[in-house]
Every structure is written in structure tokens, then in C-alpha cells.
Amino acid sequence: MRIKVRLDTMTAINNFVSDMTKYNGNVYLTDKDRNFIVSAKSMLGAVYSMEWDEVWCESDEDIFQIVNKYMED
């Protein structure tokens, strides 16, 4: 599963990382071309992703119900 997300404030990042740490599976943040990949459960990784033009959330499982509130329009 791959969903484009918007993490442009520290509040959004804190909430996102908090939600992701409750998920037991692997979940990552990547840039558009997958040149950079960080753990979505890492505060430092999520802050780093603010520098990317596009941020995508990737997971092996369908976690739409968790990430839908962070989806970019």
C-alpha cells in the first residue's frame, strides 16, 4: 500500500508518528522516487521527510484507516 501524505507541521508529525507506533507492522515514509526511505515510526525520520517535495507512506498491509487523515488532497 502506498499513499501520499502531508506532514508539514510538527503537530502533524507528532500525531502521525504516534499513530504509526501503534501499528505492529512495518511502515515507511519515502519520497516520490523512493530515493529516501525512513521508518514512519521515527520522529527524526518524519522530521527529515519535511525536506522532500512529496512524502509517501508505504506499508505491506492496508492501513488506510490509520493514514487517511494525513492524506494529501
N, C-alpha and C positions, 0 to 999 in steps of 0.2 A: 504494500500500500504506500502511495506517495501523494502527499497533499501539500500545496503551497500555503505557508503560514506567514503571519505578520507578527513579528516580535520587535517592536520599535520603541518600547519604553521599559524601564526597569520593573515596573509593576507587572507588565505583561510577561516579562521573562521570569520573574519570581513565581507568578501563578502557573506558568507553563511548566517550569522545572518541578514545581510541587506536584502538579498533576501527573507528570511523566514518572516521577519516582514511585508513585502508587501502582504503576503498571509493572507487572512482573517480567515481561518480555524485553527484547532488545528494541530500542527506538533511537533514531539518529536524526541529526539536523545536517542537511547538505546544502551546497549551493546549487544553482541551476544545472551546471555541467558535471556535478559530483567531483569537482576538483578538491573540495574540502569536505570532510566528514567528521563530525564531533558527536559525542553522546548527548542525547536530549535530556539526560538526567544530570548533566553537569552545568552548574551555574556559570563557570568560566567559559565553557564551550558555547553556551547560549549567548553570553555577552559578546563573545568573539563573532558570532554569526551576525551581529548587528552591522558589521562592516560589509557584508555581502549585498549584492544588488537584489537577489532573490533568496529566500530561505524556504527549504522544503523539509517536511517531516517524513521520515521513512520508517516503516515497521514491517516485520514479517506477517503480523496479524492485522486484522481490520480493527483499527482503534478510532474510527471516525467519531464515535460518541464522545471520545475524550478530547480530540483535537479540533472538532468542528467550531468551537468558539474562538479559535485562533486562526481560522482560515482567512486568507486574503480574498477579497472580492474579485 
